[in-house]
Amino acid sequence: MKTRQLGSSDLHISEISLGCMSLPTNLQDASYIIDEALDFGINYFDTADLYNHGLNEEIVGQLIKEKRKDIVLATKVGNVWDKQGNSWHWDASKAHIKTGIKDSLHRLQTDYIDVYQLHGGTIDDHWDEVIEAFEELKQEGLIREYGISSIRPNVLKRFLPASNAISVMMQYSLLDRRPEEWLDFIQENGASIVTRGSIAKGLLTNEWQKRLINTDGYLSYSKDELQNTLTKLSQATPLILAASLKTILNHTAIASAVVGASTKEQLSSTIHAYEAMESIDNIEEIISLTKPDFYTSHRD
């Protein structure tokens, strides 16, 4: 497993990362996936205080504590569960960020977070206060670095130049090329992208025909467009998942493709696809079969 530098930091993370949101809530089942990831050399694990009302952090913390020093651990803050536990609201205040870190550290059974990410953001947030909170947490040694999970260009334009953020988590795949317009901007501001939605809800796997049955389309693709595009992709390469991963990692602004797994077998298929990437030599042709796209909202 190769690694890449995360932004301007001294952190180097695996090109494939484990998105922990899909982990089983059964500790034993989750351990199989975590162990498989570690055995393969995956060192970047991404979770959030929002997932399973904090249970996801607890599971991750329990399963990685013996190998904590070998892991780059990322979590997120900003979404707060309401008292009823069936909805949440946004809180990007300095007070909540500094309270949230303590709760996450407790659940994750660790003294520090490697990458603490704001889990969203709006142009109306008090960004000076947000940045101040993250910088103070760095000075206190509770986090090593910080970043943001957002697809909003106006938020990124406000946050990145004013901060020392080193990562942006955003949805990016062959079927969602909206971030491409912003890759250079993000890199020029000292940050790297860690992707989510890397396999487009399973559409960019060899199970795409099965997944297609249960969808009416994907983002700007109608169902017919999706059928046509995926058919052409499957004709251009028998390794759709490998091609998707290679596409993501094709730009130097990308540090890692974050891929979730709810079973060990799912993670194994991603690992095999990563290993097969080198055999794909028509990546530009593959990319040309999909359509470029742009964010149309939250631009200014």
C-alpha positions in Angstrom: 0.0 0.0 0.0 1.4 3.3 -1.1 1.0 6.5 1.0 0.7 10.1 0.2 1.3 13.3 2.1 -1.8 14.9 3.5 -1.7 18.5 2.5 1.2 20.4 3.9 1.3 18.3 7.1 3.8 15.6 8.1 1.1 13.0 8.0 1.3 10.4 5.3 -1.8 8.3 4.7 -2.6 5.2 2.7 -4.0 5.7 -0.8 -7.0 3.6 0.2 -8.6 4.5 3.6 -11.3 2.9 5.6 -14.5 4.9 6.0 -15.9 3.5 9.2 -19.5 4.6 9.0 -20.6 1.3 7.5 -18.9 -0.9 10.2 -21.2 -3.4 11.8 -22.3 -2.5 15.3 -21.3 -6.0 16.4 -17.7 -5.7 17.8 -16.5 -9.1 16.5 -17.8 -8.5 12.9 -16.3 -5.0 12.9 -13.0 -6.4 14.1 -12.7 -8.6 11.0 -12.8 -5.5 8.8 -10.5 -3.4 10.9 -7.9 -6.3 11.1 -8.1 -6.8 7.3 -7.5 -3.1 6.7 -4.5 -3.0 9.1 -3.1 -6.2 7.5 -3.2 -4.7 4.1 -1.5 -1.5 5.2 -4.4 0.9 5.5 -3.5 3.4 8.1 -6.2 6.1 7.7 -9.5 5.5 9.5 -12.3 8.0 9.2 -15.3 8.2 11.6 -17.6 10.9 13.0 -19.4 11.7 16.3 -22.6 11.6 14.3 -22.4 8.0 13.2 -24.7 5.7 15.2 -25.0 8.4 17.9 -21.3 8.0 18.8 -21.3 4.2 18.8 -19.2 4.1 15.7 -16.4 6.0 17.5 -16.6 3.7 20.4 -16.2 0.6 18.2 -13.3 2.1 16.3 -11.6 3.2 19.5 -12.0 -0.3 21.0 -10.6 -2.0 18.0 -7.6 0.2 17.2 -6.3 1.1 20.7 -3.6 -1.6 20.7 -2.2 -0.2 17.3 -3.1 3.5 17.9 0.5 4.7 17.1 0.4 3.2 13.7 -2.9 4.8 12.7 -3.9 8.2 11.4 -7.3 8.7 13.0 -9.8 11.2 11.7 -13.2 12.1 13.1 -15.7 15.0 12.6 -17.6 17.5 14.6 -20.5 20.0 14.0 -23.7 17.9 13.9 -25.5 17.5 17.3 -28.1 14.9 17.9 -31.4 16.3 19.3 -32.6 15.0 22.7 -35.1 12.7 21.0 -32.2 11.1 19.0 -34.0 11.0 15.7 -32.6 14.2 14.1 -29.7 16.6 14.5 -28.9 20.2 14.2 -25.8 22.2 13.1 -23.5 23.8 15.6 -20.1 25.1 14.4 -19.6 27.3 17.5 -16.2 27.4 19.2 -17.8 26.1 22.4 -19.2 23.0 20.7 -16.0 22.2 18.8 -14.0 22.3 22.0 -16.6 20.2 23.9 -17.0 17.8 21.0 -13.3 16.9 21.0 -13.4 15.8 24.6 -16.4 13.5 23.9 -14.8 12.0 20.8 -11.5 11.4 22.6 -13.4 9.5 25.4 -15.3 7.4 22.9 -12.2 6.7 20.8 -10.0 5.9 23.9 -7.2 8.1 22.7 -5.4 11.2 23.9 -5.4 13.0 20.5 -7.0 13.0 17.1 -4.8 13.2 14.0 -7.3 15.0 11.8 -10.3 16.8 13.3 -12.8 17.8 10.6 -15.7 20.2 10.6 -18.6 18.0 9.4 -20.1 20.5 6.9 -20.3 24.2 7.1 -22.3 27.2 5.7 -21.2 30.6 4.5 -22.9 32.1 7.5 -20.8 30.3 10.1 -18.4 32.4 12.2 -15.3 31.2 10.4 -12.8 33.1 12.5 -14.2 31.4 15.6 -14.1 28.0 13.9 -10.5 28.4 12.9 -9.6 29.8 16.4 -11.1 26.7 18.0 -9.1 24.3 15.8 -5.9 26.2 16.3 -6.3 26.2 20.1 -6.9 22.4 20.0 -3.7 22.0 18.1 -1.8 24.1 20.7 -3.3 22.0 23.5 -2.1 18.9 21.8 -5.6 17.4 21.4 -5.4 17.3 17.6 -2.5 17.2 15.2 -4.2 18.7 12.2 -7.7 19.8 11.1 -9.8 19.9 7.9 -13.3 20.0 6.7 -15.9 17.7 5.1 -17.7 19.9 2.5 -18.7 20.1 -1.1 -19.6 23.8 -1.0 -17.2 25.9 -3.0 -18.2 29.1 -1.2 -17.3 27.4 2.2 -14.0 26.2 0.9 -13.1 29.6 -0.5 -13.8 31.1 2.9 -12.2 28.5 5.0 -9.1 27.3 3.3 -7.2 30.6 2.6 -7.9 31.8 6.2 -6.8 28.6 7.9 -4.1 26.0 8.2 -6.5 23.2 7.2 -4.8 20.3 5.5 -7.7 18.2 4.3 -11.0 18.4 2.5 -13.3 15.4 2.4 -15.6 15.5 -0.6 -17.6 13.2 -2.8 -15.6 12.3 -5.9 -15.8 9.4 -8.4 -16.1 8.7 -12.1 -19.8 9.4 -11.8 -19.3 12.6 -9.7 -16.7 14.8 -11.3 -17.9 18.1 -9.8 -14.8 18.5 -7.5 -12.4 18.6 -10.5 -12.9 22.4 -10.9 -11.6 22.9 -7.4 -8.7 20.4 -7.1 -6.0 22.9 -8.0 -7.4 25.5 -5.6 -7.5 23.1 -2.7 -4.0 22.0 -3.4 -2.7 25.5 -3.8 -4.1 26.3 -0.3 -2.0 23.5 1.3 -4.7 20.9 1.6 -5.4 17.5 0.0 -8.7 15.8 -0.8 -9.8 12.6 0.9 -12.7 11.3 -1.2 -16.0 9.8 -0.1 -18.7 8.3 -2.3 -15.7 6.7 -4.1 -17.7 3.8 -5.6 -21.0 5.7 -6.1 -23.2 3.5 -4.0 -21.8 0.4 -5.6 -22.5 1.5 -9.1 -18.7 1.5 -9.8 -18.2 -2.1 -9.0 -18.8 -5.4 -10.9 -22.2 -5.5 -9.3 -23.3 -2.4 -11.2 -26.1 -4.1 -13.1 -27.7 -5.3 -9.8 -27.3 -1.9 -8.3 -28.8 -0.2 -11.3 -32.0 -2.1 -10.9 -32.7 -0.3 -7.7 -31.9 3.3 -8.8 -33.6 5.9 -10.9 -30.4 7.6 -11.7 -27.4 9.1 -10.0 -26.8 12.8 -9.5 -27.0 14.4 -13.0 -27.3 11.0 -14.7 -30.8 9.7 -15.6 -31.3 6.0 -15.4 -30.9 5.6 -19.1 -27.7 7.7 -19.1 -26.4 5.7 -16.2 -27.1 2.4 -18.0 -25.4 3.7 -21.2 -22.4 5.0 -19.3 -21.8 2.0 -17.2 -22.2 -0.3 -20.2 -19.5 1.7 -22.0 -17.3 1.6 -19.0 -17.6 -2.2 -18.7 -16.7 -2.5 -22.3 -13.6 -0.3 -21.9 -12.4 -2.3 -18.8 -13.5 -5.4 -17.0 -12.1 -3.8 -13.8 -14.6 -1.0 -13.1 -13.8 -0.7 -9.4 -10.0 -0.6 -10.1 -10.6 2.0 -12.8 -12.7 4.1 -10.5 -10.0 4.0 -7.8 -7.3 4.8 -10.3 -9.3 7.8 -11.6 -9.6 9.2 -8.1 -5.9 8.8 -7.4 -5.0 10.3 -10.8 -4.6 13.8 -9.5 -1.9 14.8 -7.1 -4.4 16.8 -5.0 -6.0 13.5 -3.9 -4.4 11.9 -0.9 -6.7 9.0 -0.4 -9.9 7.3 -1.6 -12.0 6.6 1.5 -14.0 3.4 0.9 -16.5 2.0 3.4 -17.1 -1.7 4.1 -19.8 -3.5 6.1 -18.1 -6.9 5.5 -14.6 -8.2 5.3 -15.4 -9.5 1.7 -16.4 -5.9 0.6 -13.0 -4.6 1.8 -11.2 -7.5 0.2 -12.7 -6.6 -3.2 -11.5 -3.0 -2.8 -8.1 -4.3 -1.9 -8.0 -6.5 -4.9 -9.1 -3.7 -7.1 -6.4 -1.4 -5.8 -3.8 -4.1 -6.6 -5.2 -4.3 -10.1 -4.9 -0.6 -10.8 -1.5 -0.9 -12.4 -2.9 -3.1 -15.2 -5.2 -0.3 -16.5 -3.5 1.7 -19.2 -6.5 3.4 -20.8 -7.5 5.7 -17.9 -8.0 8.8 -20.1 -10.3 6.9 -22.4 -12.3 5.6 -19.3 -12.6 9.1 -17.9 -13.8 10.4 -21.3 -16.8 8.0 -21.2 -18.2 10.0 -18.2 -19.3 13.5 -18.2 -17.6 16.4 -16.4 -19.9 18.3 -14.0 -19.9 21.4 -11.9 -21.3 22.6 -8.6 -24.2 24.9 -9.5 -25.1 26.1 -6.0 -23.1 27.5 -3.0 -20.6 29.1 -5.3 -20.6 32.6 -4.0 
